[in-house]
């Protein structure tokens, strides 16, 4: 994470990672194929943790999107260092796509059903909403989380429901 804050993974060497972690190269290669394998394992552990965290909540369908968005923001805030690093430009990682899948699973699925959206439209709308929401979350973290998770969830929810769709 320290090195990813400074440069892209493609510019990081196993040698400098091992020096920073105070391990030798054989120890590194005993656990990972390469730096990308290490990055994938870090991402997957975070996503698994995020899934378990969000799975522990059970909201009513009407309130679920707002409350799950707030819980996702709370998770990002609690793991700000890792999440912000993996979502920044240096990361070269698939972490954002993995977060989008989690967001779709926990936020969009029931939201689309509650709003009775046509399946053909819903895939495009879902992609638009999720990618925009993730960009807002990234900006929020880059801005030092200047609003509470609840405030950000309400802003995102307002934009989706009233700004984009004109729903009451």
Beta strands, then each sheet from edge to edge (+ up, - down):
end
